Amino acid sequence: MAGDGGATVPAAPSRTELDAAARGVLDAHWRPVGADGSGGYTVPSAAVYPFQWLWDSCFHALVWAHLGEPDRACAELAHLFRAQSPSGFVPHVDYEHAPGHHAEFWGRDGHSSITQPPMFGHAVAELHRAGIDVERLVAPAGRGLRFLLEERPRVDGLVAMLHPWESGGDDCPRWDDWCPGGWEQARWYDVKGDLVRTLRFSEDASPVGNPSFEVGAASFNALIAFNALELAEVTGDGDLAAQADVLVAALDDRWDASLGTWVDSGPSATGSGRTRTLDGLLPVLVSRRRDAVDDALAQIVDDHAFGGACGPAQVHRDEPAFSARTYWRGPAWPQLSYLCWRAAVRHGRVSHARAIAASLVDGAVRSGWAEYWDADDGTGLGAAPQSWATVATLVAR
């Protein structure tokens, strides 16, 4: 079979072949529990990302469970909470095997001073649905979500995100208002470093403010609400569900039908916070607005908007910031494709779910299980192989 330009496209693998390939990637990146009790998690990439990352590990746990490895799935999440603070803060990177790595940059040993999207609520819920005992994971997951819901300031009703890295998509055009002179990769990296130094912390060293960067990001809040609702489904915690519902209502008030996106709250609301990005559509996971859900899912699979043969692009193709192969400014990302698929499933949109699933599998295979890839032809970008690309196994049918 030939693709664009006559390039050969790999034949679609069978489910067995796909699972075997995913297992090979995860096995190569697994760090077993050592004699000293360390380890028990999957690194994203042995060469590029040799530590444990927060939302990466949540996706890894889902795949381990799918592959029939419940012990590894639970160990992955349990280790994630190893560095959790008393107030519930979960760091986005754990430097267990090299605690001094970037210590001067973060102002602390052992782990970073910011968080990432709390995908552990969804991971715990999915393991529970698979019949896996998650009792030891429920309490720390709840504390992690309550830290965000109760300890962070609010920006027009939305939980404040305190650093671009907390979004998981640090070079997303939605943060361009904070880059003086317009976005430029090297300049933006320096700004991100400066924003670490303006963080404010609670008594237990948890990040609770940043006078230089507090934004009610639609993406971040959508994932907080989604994960809180998922965990509440397991625990029956009505208060947690109610707090999530408040966020959902606040998000749906920020749907802009003329743009076809949810708009961030805060200082960028009239600027870069209105950029049409895929992460800006993540409130589709929890939205109760039929018009917004219909529009968002249609855009995700429309090849004139976000849709691509190898997954939805990160930035709308008509946006000036769109760049097909630039980090967080155009390529397809497997974890975002998975979340879009999950949204389509939750809303019962079978055709959308099938289209997103097929494109995710195609992209993962064509790219060689890369960190991210060209949404149109699957050219691998970033680290390869990268562990979270294995989420393709979760959507294959």
Buried (B, 14 or more C-beta within 10 A) or exposed (E): EEBEEEEEBEEEBEEEEBBEBBBEBBEEBBBEEEEEEBBBBBBBBEEEBBBBBBBBBBBBBBBBBBBEBBEBBBBBBBBBBBBBBEBBBBBBBBBBBEEEBBBEEBBBEBBBBBBBBBBBBBBBBBBBEBEBEBEEBBEBBBBBBBBBBEBBEBBEBBBBBBBBBBBBBBBBBBBBBBBEEEBEEEEBEEBBEEBBEEBEBBEEBBBBBBEBBBBBBBBBBBBBBBBBBBBBBBBEBEEBBEBBBBBBEBBBBBBEEEBBBBBBBBBBBEEBBBBBBBBBBBBBBBBEBEEBBEBBBBBBBEEEBBBBBBBBBBBBBEBEBBBBBBBBBBBBBBBBBBBBBBBBBBBEBEEBBBBBBBBBBBBBBBBBBBBBBBBBBBBBBBBBBBBBBBBBBBBBE
